[in-house]
Amino acid sequence: MCREISRDPLEILFDGYYYDITEFSARHPGGDVILYYTEKGEDATQAIQQFHNRFFPKVKSLLETMKKRPATQIENPLTPEEAKRHRDITNDFNELFYWMKSQGMFESSPWRIICRLEEC
C-alpha cells in the first residue's frame, strides 16, 4: 500500500485514543497492513487486541511511548459510505482472524517454530 508524503501525522485509533504512528509505521512487523487503520473512522482496537493477543503487554508499552490524543465523535463523523467501508474491513479482518485461528496459527508448537525457522 503506497501513501503520499504528508506533513499530517499518521494516527491510529485504539481504545478511544488516536496514537501517532508516523515513525513506527515503517517498522511495523506486519508491514503496511497498519496503514489501513490510519484512514478516518477506522478503529484498530479489535485488530490490535486479536492479532497481538500473545504479546499484548508489549504492544501496550509501545503505545504508551507514542503521542496520543482523545478521540471524539464530532471530529470523525462517518458518512454512510465510510461506515460501510469500516464494517467491510472489520468483517474481512474477522474472517481472516478466525480462519487463521482455525488453522492453529496462534498456537505455540514445536512444529510451528520449525516451519518459521525454515522460512528464514
FENURDA-V74878 format. One line per field, one symbol per residue. burial: 1 if it has 24 or more other C-alpha atoms within 12 Angstrom, else 0. A space follows every 10 residues. Layout:
burial: ???
This chain:
burial: 0000000001 1111001111 1101100000 0001111111 1111101100 1000000000 0010000000 0000000000 0000010011 0010001000 0000000000 0000000000
